[in-house]
Amino acid sequence: MSTNGKISGLNPTEMTNAFFDITDDLVFFLDKEFKIILANSSVLEITGYNFDELKEKKF
């Protein structure tokens, strides 16, 4: 499922183990605790943030 880089409006309670292709090379998915994991061809980063925490964060 493509999200075009947008994660707002997603309901994590319905998306355990969800997997999103947000660019040609970068994907993110959720672990069972709804922590977001980013991955591409050269790096795997466990952000440790969940959706509620990301909504409060300013990037």
PyMOL commands that set and color helices and strands:
alter all, ss='L'
color gray80, all
select helices_A, chain A and resi 12-14+51-56
alter helices_A, ss='H'
color red, helices_A
select strands_A, chain A and resi 19-21+27-30+36-39+44-46
alter strands_A, ss='S'
color yellow, strands_A
deselect
rebuild
show_as cartoon
